Each structure stands twice: as structure tokens, then as C-alpha cells.
Amino acid sequence: MNRYRVIHRTAIVTLFVLAFMSMLGTVRAPLAVVDQIVQAIIGIALWSLLISKIWKRPRKWGLGVGIFLLAVIAFHAWLLWLAPANPNHGDLGISSTGLEFVLYETPIAVGAVSCLLLRYLPE
């Protein structure tokens, strides 16, 4: 099996894992039922779109999805940087240690790198 197929499958599996993590976070969030339903629908639509684009046209969409996932990591890092300034930070039960951040962001980074490689590796 060539490298391109392995990376393509890695990207798809990683996007499925990220979709599952997103849906799990939506269910765990302390929101009203209507807000959870709306967030779940938007999340399912977004991740389904990204998975279908990478599945059908990996070379064309790999760069865009990879950049999107890198932007997600940057946004999460910005939120982690803002967290200590929040007075309710301790009450929310959210830990802001560097190790937990790296462990949470690892699947996103793997997905971003594999999607970016889909664009530039020869088939």
C-alpha cells in the first residue's frame, strides 16, 4: 500500500475521531436543550462536509481542511491563554495545564498534517 492511501485513510479516521470528540463536547456542555440540539446539528453538518470532501477529493480539499484544523488549534490556544483571566475558571472544572492541552490537540494536529500532506504528496 502506498503512502498516499495510508495518509488518506489517516485523515479520514482522524476527522471521524474529531467529529466524535466534537459531539461528545456538545453533549457534555451545560447548555439548554435547544442550544445543544442546534450545536449538534451544526457540528454534524460541518464534520460531515469536511469528511465527504476529503473522502471524494483529497487533493483538492486537503489544503483547505488542513488550514482549517490549524486555525482550530490556534483558536484553542488563544482560549487557553484567556482562561486564567476568567473569574469563573475554577468553578467550570476546566483544567488549563499544558499537558492536557497538548493531549487534546494531538488528534487535531495529526488531522491537519495528514490533510496538508494529501495536497502535496504524489499519488
Secondary structure, DSSP 8 states (H G I E B T S, - for coil): --HHHHHHHHHHHHHHHHHHHHHHHHHHS---HHHHHHHHHHHHHHHHHHHHHHHH-HHHHHHHHHHHHHHHHHHHHHHHHHGGG-TTTTTTT----HHHHHHHHHHHHHHHHHHHHHHHS--
